[in-house]
């Protein structure tokens, strides 16, 4: 059995529906999976959250986009060949306080938005979860899926057997989107903004947030000088349509709403600054050392959320732990993680290798 080909691939933060999502590269990536270019031992594709961006789009318009339709059709093809597993991220469901307790209800609301549509088979309840642990279970190498931390160790809601991993008895890899590791203060402020955007059906609100986050904050620009007119001019150029057309699209957005979003984006900018890897190591350490839950056996972590791909090592719960940020498919070179025999983790860029 080939030990250099992945048994599992994880990818995070594709953000379909948002500006600068690398849809074309993700299509290439999915085609390589379908064509067997990762080897014939690949048995699962796990999407670690923020696959869809409901802060910037709504299902009705998202599902009409040609490239989104192509991606969904490719995922349907992949689902016929192997296990397809989704986690939900902070751009898909609210992640404010009591996110564990409310996860199932929020997941159901998310799925209801996509039911009875052309891609219904991608939105079945059993393939969505909040946490995954990869470990040996009853002498088999298993992906164990959970919706709350209370279920972890003994009550997975679903299980997927993976052949040829040959995991050691003491190997345990936790996968999660990463919003769970935000500090309480940032979840209080930023989580409320994400929640309001997800629940909004007003195109102008979502599009204004999309512009500030992707064209201003991500490009390192100052927020204060941006005016309503600046946004209109830049969106006309980005979308390759006339200024008058953009003004027409934003006809129901008033200046008060624009300024309210603009002020909220200052909080988002501060969150963006502190979401680097060193911050997240400390927050992951806090999460795994929570006295209410036993994560003492976890020795690997894979997460996304902050878009900063990288590998960190440190001591948590009195053992050495490897932590990999899966990166994103937006604003940065896309990346993904391969899980190979013995649970070896490779962080790779697409299409070039970062680290192996």
VEXPABA-227007 format. One record per residue (C-alpha): residue number from 1; y negated, z negated, x. Coordinates in steps of 0.1 Angstrom, whole numbers, plus 5000, padded with zeros to 4 digits. Layout:
+-----+------+------+------+
! pos !    v !    w !    u !
+-----+------+------+------+
! NUM !    Y !    Z !    X !
...
+-----+------+------+------+
END
This chain:
+-----+------+------+------+
! pos !    v !    w !    u !
+-----+------+------+------+
!   1 ! 5000 ! 5000 ! 5000 !
!   2 ! 4966 ! 5010 ! 5014 !
!   3 ! 4945 ! 4979 ! 5023 !
!   4 ! 4913 ! 4998 ! 5029 !
!   5 ! 4908 ! 5011 ! 4994 !
!   6 ! 4892 ! 4989 ! 4968 !
!   7 ! 4912 ! 4974 ! 4939 !
!   8 ! 4880 ! 4964 ! 4921 !
!   9 ! 4844 ! 4977 ! 4922 !
!  10 ! 4813 ! 4958 ! 4910 !
!  11 ! 4778 ! 4971 ! 4903 !
!  12 ! 4748 ! 4954 ! 4889 !
!  13 ! 4713 ! 4961 ! 4875 !
!  14 ! 4714 ! 4998 ! 4866 !
!  15 ! 4686 ! 4992 ! 4840 !
!  16 ! 4692 ! 5022 ! 4818 !
!  17 ! 4661 ! 5028 ! 4797 !
!  18 ! 4636 ! 5017 ! 4824 !
!  19 ! 4614 ! 5036 ! 4848 !
!  20 ! 4629 ! 5043 ! 4882 !
!  21 ! 4665 ! 5036 ! 4872 !
!  22 ! 4686 ! 5057 ! 4895 !
!  23 ! 4705 ! 5075 ! 4867 !
!  24 ! 4714 ! 5106 ! 4887 !
!  25 ! 4729 ! 5086 ! 4915 !
!  26 ! 4748 ! 5064 ! 4891 !
!  27 ! 4762 ! 5095 ! 4875 !
!  28 ! 4774 ! 5107 ! 4909 !
!  29 ! 4789 ! 5072 ! 4915 !
!  30 ! 4808 ! 5073 ! 4882 !
!  31 ! 4821 ! 5108 ! 4889 !
!  32 ! 4834 ! 5097 ! 4923 !
!  33 ! 4853 ! 5069 ! 4905 !
!  34 ! 4868 ! 5094 ! 4880 !
!  35 ! 4877 ! 5119 ! 4907 !
!  36 ! 4896 ! 5093 ! 4927 !
!  37 ! 4874 ! 5093 ! 4957 !
!  38 ! 4877 ! 5055 ! 4960 !
!  39 ! 4915 ! 5058 ! 4961 !
!  40 ! 4942 ! 5056 ! 4935 !
!  41 ! 4945 ! 5018 ! 4937 !
!  42 ! 4912 ! 5011 ! 4919 !
!  43 ! 4920 ! 4991 ! 4888 !
!  44 ! 4887 ! 4977 ! 4874 !
!  45 ! 4850 ! 4985 ! 4873 !
!  46 ! 4828 ! 4954 ! 4866 !
!  47 ! 4792 ! 4958 ! 4856 !
!  48 ! 4774 ! 4925 ! 4864 !
!  49 ! 4746 ! 4927 ! 4839 !
!  50 ! 4713 ! 4945 ! 4831 !
!  51 ! 4733 ! 4977 ! 4827 !
!  52 ! 4710 ! 4984 ! 4797 !
!  53 ! 4673 ! 4974 ! 4798 !
!  54 ! 4664 ! 4962 ! 4763 !
!  55 ! 4631 ! 4948 ! 4776 !
!  56 ! 4619 ! 4984 ! 4781 !
!  57 ! 4638 ! 5005 ! 4755 !
!  58 ! 4655 ! 5002 ! 4721 !
!  59 ! 4690 ! 5015 ! 4712 !
!  60 ! 4677 ! 5042 ! 4689 !
!  61 ! 4657 ! 5060 ! 4716 !
!  62 ! 4680 ! 5050 ! 4745 !
!  63 ! 4710 ! 5066 ! 4730 !
!  64 ! 4691 ! 5099 ! 4725 !
!  65 ! 4685 ! 5103 ! 4762 !
!  66 ! 4707 ! 5130 ! 4778 !
!  67 ! 4715 ! 5112 ! 4810 !
!  68 ! 4723 ! 5080 ! 4792 !
!  69 ! 4747 ! 5099 ! 4770 !
!  70 ! 4763 ! 5114 ! 4801 !
!  71 ! 4767 ! 5079 ! 4817 !
!  72 ! 4783 ! 5065 ! 4785 !
!  73 ! 4807 ! 5095 ! 4783 !
!  74 ! 4817 ! 5089 ! 4819 !
!  75 ! 4823 ! 5052 ! 4813 !
!  76 ! 4845 ! 5061 ! 4783 !
!  77 ! 4865 ! 5083 ! 4807 !
!  78 ! 4868 ! 5055 ! 4832 !
!  79 ! 4878 ! 5030 ! 4805 !
!  80 ! 4909 ! 5053 ! 4799 !
!  81 ! 4919 ! 5050 ! 4835 !
!  82 ! 4912 ! 5013 ! 4843 !
!  83 ! 4898 ! 4981 ! 4831 !
!  84 ! 4860 ! 4982 ! 4823 !
!  85 ! 4843 ! 4948 ! 4821 !
!  86 ! 4807 ! 4940 ! 4813 !
!  87 ! 4786 ! 4909 ! 4819 !
!  88 ! 4753 ! 4906 ! 4800 !
!  89 ! 4721 ! 4901 ! 4819 !
!  90 ! 4686 ! 4888 ! 4811 !
!  91 ! 4674 ! 4923 ! 4801 !
!  92 ! 4702 ! 4925 ! 4774 !
!  93 ! 4703 ! 4890 ! 4758 !
!  94 ! 4679 ! 4860 ! 4759 !
!  95 ! 4686 ! 4835 ! 4786 !
!  96 ! 4664 ! 4807 ! 4777 !
!  97 ! 4676 ! 4771 ! 4775 !
!  98 ! 4712 ! 4764 ! 4763 !
!  99 ! 4722 ! 4799 ! 4774 !
! 100 ! 4759 ! 4787 ! 4776 !
! 101 ! 4759 ! 4772 ! 4742 !
! 102 ! 4742 ! 4803 ! 4726 !
! 103 ! 4760 ! 4830 ! 4746 !
! 104 ! 4785 ! 4841 ! 4720 !
! 105 ! 4759 ! 4843 ! 4693 !
! 106 ! 4736 ! 4863 ! 4716 !
! 107 ! 4764 ! 4886 ! 4727 !
! 108 ! 4773 ! 4893 ! 4690 !
! 109 ! 4736 ! 4903 ! 4683 !
! 110 ! 4736 ! 4926 ! 4714 !
! 111 ! 4769 ! 4943 ! 4703 !
! 112 ! 4756 ! 4947 ! 4667 !
! 113 ! 4728 ! 4969 ! 4680 !
! 114 ! 4753 ! 4994 ! 4693 !
! 115 ! 4780 ! 4993 ! 4667 !
! 116 ! 4788 ! 5023 ! 4644 !
! 117 ! 4773 ! 5047 ! 4669 !
! 118 ! 4787 ! 5075 ! 4690 !
! 119 ! 4797 ! 5052 ! 4719 !
! 120 ! 4812 ! 5024 ! 4698 !
! 121 ! 4843 ! 5020 ! 4721 !
! 122 ! 4821 ! 5008 ! 4750 !
! 123 ! 4808 ! 4978 ! 4729 !
! 124 ! 4840 ! 4960 ! 4719 !
! 125 ! 4838 ! 4922 ! 4721 !
! 126 ! 4868 ! 4916 ! 4744 !
! 127 ! 4853 ! 4934 ! 4774 !
! 128 ! 4821 ! 4913 ! 4775 !
! 129 ! 4817 ! 4879 ! 4792 !
! 130 ! 4793 ! 4857 ! 4811 !
! 131 ! 4814 ! 4845 ! 4840 !
! 132 ! 4844 ! 4858 ! 4859 !
! 133 ! 4867 ! 4841 ! 4884 !
! 134 ! 4890 ! 4862 ! 4905 !
! 135 ! 4920 ! 4841 ! 4917 !
! 136 ! 4957 ! 4837 ! 4916 !
! 137 ! 4968 ! 4826 ! 4881 !
! 138 ! 5005 ! 4819 ! 4873 !
! 139 ! 5015 ! 4837 ! 4905 !
! 140 ! 4995 ! 4868 ! 4896 !
! 141 ! 4962 ! 4881 ! 4909 !
! 142 ! 4939 ! 4879 ! 4879 !
! 143 ! 4904 ! 4886 ! 4867 !
! 144 ! 4897 ! 4857 ! 4844 !
! 145 ! 4868 ! 4861 ! 4819 !
! 146 ! 4848 ! 4833 ! 4804 !
! 147 ! 4819 ! 4830 ! 4780 !
! 148 ! 4809 ! 4794 ! 4790 !
! 149 ! 4813 ! 4771 ! 4820 !
! 150 ! 4833 ! 4747 ! 4798 !
! 151 ! 4861 ! 4772 ! 4797 !
! 152 ! 4863 ! 4776 ! 4835 !
! 153 ! 4895 ! 4769 ! 4851 !
! 154 ! 4918 ! 4766 ! 4821 !
! 155 ! 4905 ! 4786 ! 4791 !
! 156 ! 4898 ! 4822 ! 4799 !
! 157 ! 4889 ! 4843 ! 4769 !
! 158 ! 4905 ! 4874 ! 4785 !
! 159 ! 4927 ! 4881 ! 4816 !
! 160 ! 4932 ! 4913 ! 4836 !
! 161 ! 4960 ! 4915 ! 4861 !
! 162 ! 4952 ! 4933 ! 4894 !
! 163 ! 4981 ! 4947 ! 4915 !
! 164 ! 4982 ! 4946 ! 4952 !
! 165 ! 4954 ! 4921 ! 4959 !
! 166 ! 4977 ! 4896 ! 4975 !
! 167 ! 4952 ! 4867 ! 4971 !
! 168 ! 4958 ! 4834 ! 4989 !
! 169 ! 4964 ! 4804 ! 4967 !
! 170 ! 4930 ! 4789 ! 4977 !
! 171 ! 4910 ! 4821 ! 4971 !
! 172 ! 4885 ! 4819 ! 4942 !
! 173 ! 4856 ! 4844 ! 4937 !
! 174 ! 4830 ! 4836 ! 4910 !
! 175 ! 4811 ! 4866 ! 4896 !
! 176 ! 4780 ! 4862 ! 4874 !
! 177 ! 4748 ! 4880 ! 4867 !
! 178 ! 4726 ! 4854 ! 4884 !
! 179 ! 4701 ! 4843 ! 4857 !
! 180 ! 4721 ! 4811 ! 4856 !
! 181 ! 4708 ! 4803 ! 4890 !
! 182 ! 4671 ! 4806 ! 4881 !
! 183 ! 4653 ! 4773 ! 4884 !
! 184 ! 4645 ! 4756 ! 4851 !
! 185 ! 4608 ! 4762 ! 4855 !
! 186 ! 4611 ! 4799 ! 4860 !
! 187 ! 4636 ! 4802 ! 4832 !
! 188 ! 4611 ! 4784 ! 4809 !
! 189 ! 4583 ! 4808 ! 4816 !
! 190 ! 4599 ! 4841 ! 4825 !
! 191 ! 4629 ! 4837 ! 4802 !
! 192 ! 4605 ! 4835 ! 4772 !
! 193 ! 4589 ! 4868 ! 4782 !
! 194 ! 4623 ! 4885 ! 4786 !
! 195 ! 4633 ! 4871 ! 4752 !
! 196 ! 4602 ! 4883 ! 4734 !
! 197 ! 4606 ! 4918 ! 4749 !
! 198 ! 4643 ! 4921 ! 4740 !
! 199 ! 4635 ! 4911 ! 4704 !
! 200 ! 4605 ! 4934 ! 4701 !
! 201 ! 4609 ! 4968 ! 4684 !
! 202 ! 4574 ! 4979 ! 4694 !
! 203 ! 4575 ! 5008 ! 4718 !
! 204 ! 4540 ! 5002 ! 4732 !
! 205 ! 4548 ! 4966 ! 4742 !
! 206 ! 4580 ! 4975 ! 4760 !
! 207 ! 4564 ! 5005 ! 4777 !
! 208 ! 4535 ! 4984 ! 4790 !
! 209 ! 4558 ! 4958 ! 4805 !
! 210 ! 4579 ! 4987 ! 4820 !
! 211 ! 4548 ! 5001 ! 4836 !
! 212 ! 4536 ! 4968 ! 4851 !
! 213 ! 4570 ! 4957 ! 4864 !
! 214 ! 4581 ! 4991 ! 4878 !
! 215 ! 4549 ! 5008 ! 4889 !
! 216 ! 4527 ! 4978 ! 4898 !
! 217 ! 4547 ! 4948 ! 4908 !
! 218 ! 4576 ! 4966 ! 4924 !
! 219 ! 4552 ! 4988 ! 4944 !
! 220 ! 4533 ! 4957 ! 4957 !
! 221 ! 4501 ! 4965 ! 4939 !
! 222 ! 4476 ! 4939 ! 4926 !
! 223 ! 4477 ! 4933 ! 4889 !
! 224 ! 4440 ! 4924 ! 4883 !
! 225 ! 4425 ! 4959 ! 4889 !
! 226 ! 4448 ! 4976 ! 4865 !
! 227 ! 4430 ! 4986 ! 4833 !
! 228 ! 4443 ! 5002 ! 4801 !
! 229 ! 4428 ! 5035 ! 4813 !
! 230 ! 4446 ! 5032 ! 4846 !
! 231 ! 4479 ! 5028 ! 4829 !
! 232 ! 4473 ! 5058 ! 4805 !
! 233 ! 4464 ! 5081 ! 4834 !
! 234 ! 4494 ! 5071 ! 4856 !
! 235 ! 4519 ! 5073 ! 4827 !
! 236 ! 4507 ! 5108 ! 4819 !
! 237 ! 4514 ! 5118 ! 4855 !
! 238 ! 4547 ! 5100 ! 4856 !
! 239 ! 4559 ! 5115 ! 4824 !
! 240 ! 4544 ! 5149 ! 4831 !
! 241 ! 4526 ! 5150 ! 4797 !
! 242 ! 4490 ! 5152 ! 4787 !
! 243 ! 4467 ! 5121 ! 4786 !
! 244 ! 4461 ! 5128 ! 4749 !
! 245 ! 4499 ! 5126 ! 4743 !
! 246 ! 4501 ! 5092 ! 4761 !
! 247 ! 4471 ! 5079 ! 4741 !
! 248 ! 4488 ! 5089 ! 4709 !
! 249 ! 4520 ! 5071 ! 4719 !
! 250 ! 4500 ! 5039 ! 4726 !
! 251 ! 4478 ! 5042 ! 4695 !
! 252 ! 4491 ! 5009 ! 4681 !
! 253 ! 4486 ! 4989 ! 4713 !
! 254 ! 4453 ! 4970 ! 4711 !
! 255 ! 4434 ! 4957 ! 4742 !
! 256 ! 4443 ! 4921 ! 4733 !
! 257 ! 4480 ! 4929 ! 4735 !
! 258 ! 4475 ! 4948 ! 4768 !
! 259 ! 4457 ! 4919 ! 4783 !
! 260 ! 4483 ! 4894 ! 4771 !
! 261 ! 4511 ! 4914 ! 4788 !
! 262 ! 4490 ! 4918 ! 4819 !
! 263 ! 4485 ! 4880 ! 4822 !
! 264 ! 4522 ! 4874 ! 4816 !
! 265 ! 4530 ! 4898 ! 4844 !
! 266 ! 4513 ! 4875 ! 4869 !
! 267 ! 4542 ! 4850 ! 4862 !
! 268 ! 4567 ! 4878 ! 4867 !
! 269 ! 4551 ! 4886 ! 4900 !
! 270 ! 4555 ! 4851 ! 4912 !
! 271 ! 4592 ! 4851 ! 4901 !
! 272 ! 4596 ! 4884 ! 4920 !
! 273 ! 4583 ! 4868 ! 4952 !
! 274 ! 4607 ! 4838 ! 4950 !
! 275 ! 4638 ! 4857 ! 4941 !
! 276 ! 4646 ! 4866 ! 4977 !
! 277 ! 4680 ! 4857 ! 4992 !
! 278 ! 4670 ! 4824 ! 5008 !
! 279 ! 4657 ! 4811 ! 4974 !
! 280 ! 4688 ! 4822 ! 4957 !
! 281 ! 4711 ! 4805 ! 4982 !
! 282 ! 4695 ! 4772 ! 4974 !
! 283 ! 4697 ! 4778 ! 4937 !
! 284 ! 4733 ! 4790 ! 4938 !
! 285 ! 4741 ! 4759 ! 4958 !
! 286 ! 4725 ! 4738 ! 4931 !
! 287 ! 4744 ! 4756 ! 4904 !
! 288 ! 4778 ! 4752 ! 4921 !
! 289 ! 4772 ! 4715 ! 4929 !
! 290 ! 4764 ! 4706 ! 4893 !
! 291 ! 4781 ! 4673 ! 4885 !
! 292 ! 4790 ! 4685 ! 4850 !
! 293 ! 4813 ! 4713 ! 4862 !
! 294 ! 4839 ! 4716 ! 4889 !
! 295 ! 4831 ! 4746 ! 4912 !
! 296 ! 4846 ! 4729 ! 4942 !
! 297 ! 4873 ! 4756 ! 4946 !
! 298 ! 4849 ! 4786 ! 4947 !
! 299 ! 4846 ! 4802 ! 4981 !
! 300 ! 4831 ! 4836 ! 4973 !
! 301 ! 4803 ! 4845 ! 4949 !
! 302 ! 4791 ! 4880 ! 4937 !
! 303 ! 4759 ! 4882 ! 4917 !
! 304 ! 4730 ! 4906 ! 4910 !
! 305 ! 4697 ! 4898 ! 4891 !
! 306 ! 4672 ! 4896 ! 4920 !
! 307 ! 4678 ! 4932 ! 4932 !
! 308 ! 4679 ! 4920 ! 4968 !
! 309 ! 4713 ! 4931 ! 4982 !
! 310 ! 4727 ! 4911 ! 5010 !
! 311 ! 4753 ! 4887 ! 5023 !
! 312 ! 4748 ! 4850 ! 5030 !
! 313 ! 4771 ! 4822 ! 5043 !
! 314 ! 4767 ! 4785 ! 5040 !
! 315 ! 4784 ! 4752 ! 5032 !
! 316 ! 4787 ! 4743 ! 4995 !
! 317 ! 4810 ! 4716 ! 4981 !
! 318 ! 4821 ! 4708 ! 5016 !
! 319 ! 4835 ! 4743 ! 5023 !
! 320 ! 4822 ! 4775 ! 5038 !
! 321 ! 4812 ! 4801 ! 5011 !
! 322 ! 4804 ! 4838 ! 5012 !
! 323 ! 4777 ! 4849 ! 4988 !
! 324 ! 4770 ! 4886 ! 4981 !
! 325 ! 4741 ! 4900 ! 4961 !
! 326 ! 4753 ! 4932 ! 4946 !
! 327 ! 4718 ! 4947 ! 4947 !
! 328 ! 4705 ! 4972 ! 4920 !
! 329 ! 4701 ! 5008 ! 4910 !
! 330 ! 4663 ! 5006 ! 4907 !
! 331 ! 4635 ! 5006 ! 4934 !
! 332 ! 4660 ! 5001 ! 4962 !
! 333 ! 4689 ! 5021 ! 4977 !
! 334 ! 4717 ! 5016 ! 4951 !
! 335 ! 4746 ! 4994 ! 4962 !
! 336 ! 4779 ! 4981 ! 4950 !
! 337 ! 4807 ! 4957 ! 4961 !
! 338 ! 4843 ! 4966 ! 4968 !
! 339 ! 4870 ! 4940 ! 4965 !
! 340 ! 4900 ! 4949 ! 4987 !
! 341 ! 4934 ! 4934 ! 4995 !
! 342 ! 4933 ! 4896 ! 5003 !
! 343 ! 4900 ! 4895 ! 4985 !
! 344 ! 4880 ! 4910 ! 5013 !
! 345 ! 4845 ! 4919 ! 5001 !
! 346 ! 4825 ! 4950 ! 5012 !
! 347 ! 4789 ! 4955 ! 5003 !
! 348 ! 4781 ! 4992 ! 5004 !
! 349 ! 4752 ! 5014 ! 4997 !
! 350 ! 4754 ! 5046 ! 4976 !
! 351 ! 4759 ! 5070 ! 4992 !
! 352 ! 4758 ! 5054 ! 5026 !
! 353 ! 4775 ! 5024 ! 5040 !
! 354 ! 4755 ! 4992 ! 5044 !
! 355 ! 4781 ! 4968 ! 5056 !
! 356 ! 4819 ! 4967 ! 5059 !
+-----+------+------+------+
END
